[in-house]
């Protein structure tokens, strides 16, 4: 075989010893990261999931003797859960709570990130202030809110003094505002999460498109709307999806403050599953609920991945057309 044929790629060149060593090091690094996760999945999570699946098809509570002798009921428990009005309302509350808190966290986090993405003096102090809520333990937030939100508590008294009008809403005992109250606490607690992700996205935007738009005379609003925002869309989708999934699983603040009350006003999916499994001891029904929620979350994640891939293809096409235009003669 001639040298020309080798250089043209007719036969593959063998990697050098240094390249082989580098590839082995990369493989070892990957397995050092993935190995513990795979072991955790295989030896801890998978047995739990299979046991949960067993309970989903067998009727058992702690009062019915040995769990391995439970009665097989097929899909009856799934039908019971899917036709349970209380479970349906828990789904609705969870979706409303997750959607509202996600939008609130995103709007405030994006505004703070946009104000903070350019360096200025004393910026580190603001970073610390904005991130502190996320570092606070949720149970501490709940107990602090309980002290502040009494009808005659400090918050209502302060608002009354400032406004000059008597302001005494029942934040924790009015079923119409109990869930929005928890939502506000969630927004305060997790806005820093959206802030960090969006700040990283804003800081990673290349300067060239912005500078080109400014040279062409675009206003700051047009630069933001037509340059920065399109480039940020994948980061925005990521921030929204991660925040939504976490909000769907919110439990500590809701349980510590209201235990699903008043009545069932704040009975979201995690609260109802906890009550069913650990207070009513309907283990099989709780397992079915958990599987249904898991399938719902998987569907949301797959939909989000599809959206992220579509945004990536859009950005790649945008960059490709811009590069072609810049390389065109004349």
C-alpha positions as CSV (number, residue, x, y, z in Angstrom):
1,X,0.0,0.0,0.0
2,X,1.4,3.3,-1.0
3,X,2.0,6.3,1.3
4,X,-0.5,8.3,-0.8
5,X,-3.2,5.7,-0.1
6,X,-2.4,5.7,3.6
7,X,-2.6,9.5,3.8
8,X,-5.9,9.4,1.8
9,X,-7.4,7.2,4.5
10,X,-7.5,3.9,2.6
11,X,-6.3,2.1,5.6
12,X,-6.6,3.3,9.2
13,X,-3.5,4.4,11.1
14,X,-2.9,2.6,14.4
15,X,-3.0,5.0,17.4
16,X,0.3,5.8,19.0
17,X,1.1,4.4,22.4
18,X,0.6,7.8,23.9
19,X,-2.9,8.0,22.3
20,X,-3.8,4.5,23.5
21,X,-2.7,5.5,27.0
22,X,-4.8,8.6,26.9
23,X,-7.9,6.6,25.7
24,X,-7.4,4.1,28.6
25,X,-7.2,7.0,31.0
26,X,-10.4,8.4,29.7
27,X,-12.2,5.0,30.0
28,X,-10.9,4.6,33.5
29,X,-12.2,8.1,34.5
30,X,-15.6,7.4,32.9
31,X,-15.9,4.1,34.8
32,X,-14.8,5.7,38.1
33,X,-17.7,8.1,37.7
34,X,-20.3,5.7,36.3
35,X,-19.3,2.6,38.3
36,X,-20.6,3.8,41.7
37,X,-23.8,5.0,40.1
38,X,-24.4,1.7,38.3
39,X,-23.6,-0.2,41.6
40,X,-26.1,2.0,43.5
41,X,-28.8,1.4,40.8
42,X,-28.2,-2.4,40.7
43,X,-27.8,-3.2,44.4
44,X,-30.0,-0.5,46.1
45,X,-32.5,1.1,43.7
46,X,-33.5,-1.8,41.5
47,X,-34.4,-4.1,44.4
48,X,-36.5,-1.4,45.9
49,X,-38.2,-0.7,42.5
50,X,-38.9,-4.5,42.0
51,X,-40.3,-4.7,45.6
52,X,-42.5,-1.7,44.9
53,X,-43.7,-3.3,41.7
54,X,-44.6,-6.5,43.6
55,X,-46.7,-4.4,46.1
56,X,-48.4,-2.7,43.1
57,X,-49.9,-6.0,42.0
58,X,-50.5,-7.5,45.4
59,X,-52.9,-6.2,48.0
60,X,-51.0,-5.8,51.3
61,X,-50.9,-3.6,54.4
62,X,-49.1,-4.1,57.7
63,X,-52.2,-5.7,59.1
64,X,-52.4,-8.6,56.6
65,X,-49.5,-10.7,57.8
66,X,-46.4,-11.6,55.7
67,X,-45.9,-9.5,52.7
68,X,-44.8,-12.5,50.5
69,X,-48.1,-14.1,51.1
70,X,-50.1,-11.0,49.8
71,X,-53.0,-11.6,47.5
72,X,-52.5,-11.0,43.8
73,X,-55.0,-8.4,42.5
74,X,-53.5,-7.5,39.1
75,X,-54.4,-4.0,37.9
76,X,-57.2,-3.5,40.4
77,X,-55.0,-1.1,42.5
78,X,-54.1,1.0,39.5
79,X,-57.8,1.3,38.6
80,X,-58.6,2.3,42.2
81,X,-55.9,5.0,42.3
82,X,-56.7,6.4,38.8
83,X,-60.4,6.7,39.8
84,X,-59.6,8.2,43.3
85,X,-60.9,11.8,43.3
86,X,-58.5,12.6,46.1
87,X,-55.5,11.5,44.1
88,X,-56.8,13.5,41.1
89,X,-57.0,16.6,43.1
90,X,-53.5,16.0,44.5
91,X,-52.2,15.8,40.9
92,X,-53.9,19.1,40.1
93,X,-52.5,20.8,43.2
94,X,-49.0,19.6,42.5
95,X,-49.2,20.8,38.9
96,X,-50.5,24.2,39.9
97,X,-47.9,24.5,42.7
98,X,-45.0,23.4,40.5
99,X,-46.1,25.6,37.6
100,X,-46.6,28.7,39.7
101,X,-43.4,28.4,41.7
102,X,-41.4,27.6,38.6
103,X,-42.6,30.7,36.8
104,X,-42.0,32.8,39.9
105,X,-38.5,31.5,40.4
106,X,-37.7,32.0,36.7
107,X,-38.9,35.6,36.5
108,X,-37.2,36.7,39.6
109,X,-34.1,34.6,38.9
110,X,-33.8,35.9,35.4
111,X,-34.2,39.5,36.4
112,X,-31.5,39.1,39.1
113,X,-29.2,37.3,36.7
114,X,-29.6,40.0,34.0
115,X,-28.7,42.7,36.5
116,X,-25.7,40.7,37.8
117,X,-24.1,39.2,34.7
118,X,-21.8,42.3,34.1
119,X,-19.1,42.8,36.7
120,X,-19.3,45.7,39.1
121,X,-17.8,46.7,42.5
122,X,-19.2,44.8,45.5
123,X,-20.8,42.1,43.3
124,X,-19.6,39.2,45.6
125,X,-21.8,40.6,48.4
126,X,-24.9,40.4,46.3
127,X,-24.0,36.9,45.2
128,X,-23.9,35.8,48.8
129,X,-27.2,37.6,49.6
130,X,-29.0,36.1,46.6
131,X,-27.8,32.5,47.2
132,X,-28.5,32.4,51.0
133,X,-32.2,31.3,50.7
134,X,-31.2,28.1,48.8
135,X,-28.8,27.2,51.6
136,X,-31.5,27.4,54.2
137,X,-32.9,24.1,55.4
138,X,-36.6,23.8,54.3
139,X,-37.8,22.8,57.7
140,X,-36.2,25.9,59.2
141,X,-38.0,28.0,56.5
142,X,-41.3,26.4,57.5
143,X,-41.0,27.0,61.2
144,X,-39.8,30.6,60.6
145,X,-42.7,31.2,58.3
146,X,-45.1,29.8,60.9
147,X,-43.9,32.4,63.4
148,X,-44.1,35.2,60.9
149,X,-47.4,34.4,59.3
150,X,-49.8,34.2,62.2
151,X,-52.8,36.4,61.6
152,X,-51.6,38.8,64.3
153,X,-47.9,38.1,63.6
154,X,-45.0,40.3,62.6
155,X,-45.6,40.3,58.8
156,X,-49.2,41.4,58.9
157,X,-48.5,43.9,61.6
158,X,-45.6,45.4,59.5
159,X,-47.8,45.6,56.4
160,X,-50.6,47.2,58.4
161,X,-48.3,49.9,59.8
162,X,-46.8,50.7,56.4
163,X,-50.1,50.8,54.5
164,X,-52.2,52.4,57.2
165,X,-54.9,49.7,56.8
166,X,-55.6,46.7,58.8
167,X,-54.1,43.8,57.0
168,X,-54.7,40.4,58.6
169,X,-55.1,37.6,56.1
170,X,-55.1,34.1,57.5
171,X,-52.1,32.8,55.6
172,X,-52.0,29.3,57.1
173,X,-55.7,28.6,58.0
174,X,-57.5,30.0,54.9
175,X,-57.9,27.1,52.4
176,X,-58.0,29.5,49.5
177,X,-54.6,31.1,50.2
178,X,-52.7,28.3,52.0
179,X,-51.3,26.8,48.8
180,X,-50.2,30.2,47.3
181,X,-48.5,30.8,50.7
182,X,-46.4,27.6,50.4
183,X,-45.8,28.6,46.7
184,X,-44.3,32.0,47.9
185,X,-42.1,30.2,50.3
186,X,-40.9,27.9,47.6
187,X,-40.2,30.8,45.3
188,X,-38.1,32.5,48.0
189,X,-36.3,29.2,48.7
190,X,-35.4,28.2,45.1
191,X,-35.1,31.5,43.2
192,X,-31.3,31.3,43.7
193,X,-31.3,28.0,41.7
194,X,-32.7,29.6,38.7
195,X,-30.5,32.7,39.3
196,X,-27.3,30.6,39.2
197,X,-28.3,28.6,36.0
198,X,-29.4,31.8,34.1
199,X,-26.4,33.8,35.3
200,X,-24.1,31.1,33.9
201,X,-26.0,31.1,30.6
202,X,-25.8,34.9,30.3
203,X,-22.1,34.9,31.1
204,X,-21.5,32.2,28.4
205,X,-23.1,34.2,25.6
206,X,-20.5,35.2,23.0
207,X,-19.8,38.9,22.8
208,X,-19.5,39.0,19.0
209,X,-23.2,38.9,18.1
210,X,-24.0,41.5,20.7
211,X,-21.2,43.8,19.5
212,X,-22.3,43.4,15.9
213,X,-25.9,44.3,16.8
214,X,-24.8,47.4,18.7
215,X,-22.6,48.5,15.8
216,X,-25.6,48.2,13.5
217,X,-27.5,50.6,15.9
218,X,-29.8,48.1,17.7
219,X,-31.2,49.3,21.0
220,X,-30.6,47.4,24.2
221,X,-34.1,46.0,24.1
222,X,-33.6,44.7,20.5
223,X,-30.2,43.2,21.5
224,X,-31.9,41.4,24.4
225,X,-34.9,40.2,22.5
226,X,-33.3,39.3,19.2
227,X,-29.8,38.2,20.2
228,X,-29.5,37.3,23.9
229,X,-32.9,35.6,24.5
230,X,-32.7,33.3,21.4
231,X,-29.2,32.2,22.5
232,X,-30.4,31.6,26.1
233,X,-33.4,29.4,25.1
234,X,-31.7,26.0,25.8
235,X,-30.6,27.3,29.2
236,X,-34.0,28.7,30.0
237,X,-35.7,25.3,29.1
238,X,-33.2,23.5,31.4
239,X,-33.8,25.9,34.3
240,X,-37.6,25.6,33.9
241,X,-37.5,21.8,33.7
242,X,-35.2,21.2,36.6
243,X,-37.2,23.7,38.8
244,X,-40.5,22.1,37.8
245,X,-39.4,18.6,38.6
246,X,-38.0,19.7,42.0
247,X,-41.2,21.6,42.8
248,X,-43.4,18.5,42.0
249,X,-41.4,16.7,44.7
250,X,-41.7,19.4,47.4
251,X,-42.6,17.9,50.7
252,X,-40.7,19.3,53.8
253,X,-42.2,22.8,53.9
254,X,-45.7,21.7,53.1
255,X,-45.6,18.9,55.7
256,X,-43.9,20.9,58.4
257,X,-46.3,23.8,58.1
258,X,-49.7,22.3,57.3
259,X,-49.5,18.5,56.9
260,X,-51.7,18.9,53.8
261,X,-54.3,21.2,55.5
262,X,-56.3,23.1,56.2
263,X,-58.5,20.2,55.1
264,X,-56.9,19.0,51.9
265,X,-56.0,22.5,50.6
266,X,-52.3,21.8,50.4
267,X,-52.4,18.0,49.9
268,X,-50.0,17.6,47.0
269,X,-48.8,14.3,45.6
270,X,-45.9,13.8,48.0
271,X,-48.1,14.6,51.0
272,X,-50.9,12.3,49.8
273,X,-48.5,9.4,49.1
274,X,-46.9,9.9,52.5
275,X,-50.3,9.9,54.3
276,X,-51.5,6.8,52.3
277,X,-48.3,4.8,53.0
278,X,-47.2,5.8,56.4
279,X,-50.3,7.0,58.2
280,X,-53.1,4.9,56.6
281,X,-50.6,2.0,56.1
282,X,-52.0,1.2,52.6
283,X,-48.6,0.1,51.4
284,X,-49.8,-1.3,48.0
285,X,-51.8,1.7,47.2
286,X,-48.9,4.0,48.0
287,X,-46.6,1.9,45.8
288,X,-49.1,2.2,42.9
289,X,-49.2,6.0,43.4
290,X,-45.4,6.2,43.3
291,X,-45.2,4.3,40.1
292,X,-47.8,6.5,38.4
293,X,-46.0,9.6,39.5
294,X,-42.7,8.1,38.3
295,X,-44.2,7.5,34.9
296,X,-45.6,11.1,34.8
297,X,-42.1,12.4,35.6
298,X,-40.5,10.2,33.0
299,X,-42.9,11.6,30.4
300,X,-42.1,15.2,31.4
301,X,-38.4,14.5,31.2
302,X,-38.6,12.9,27.8
303,X,-40.7,15.8,26.5
304,X,-38.1,18.2,27.9
305,X,-35.2,16.4,26.3
306,X,-37.0,16.5,23.0
307,X,-37.5,20.3,23.3
308,X,-33.8,20.8,24.3
309,X,-32.7,18.8,21.3
310,X,-34.9,20.9,19.0
311,X,-33.5,24.1,20.5
312,X,-29.9,22.8,20.0
313,X,-30.6,22.1,16.3
314,X,-32.1,25.6,15.9
315,X,-29.0,27.2,17.4
316,X,-26.7,25.0,15.4
317,X,-28.5,26.1,12.2
318,X,-28.4,29.7,13.3
319,X,-24.7,29.6,14.0
320,X,-24.1,27.8,10.7
321,X,-26.0,30.4,8.6
322,X,-24.2,33.2,10.5
323,X,-20.8,31.6,9.8
324,X,-21.6,31.1,6.1
325,X,-22.7,34.7,5.8
326,X,-19.5,36.0,7.4
327,X,-17.4,33.9,5.0
328,X,-19.3,34.9,1.9
329,X,-17.2,37.2,-0.5
330,X,-18.1,40.9,-0.7
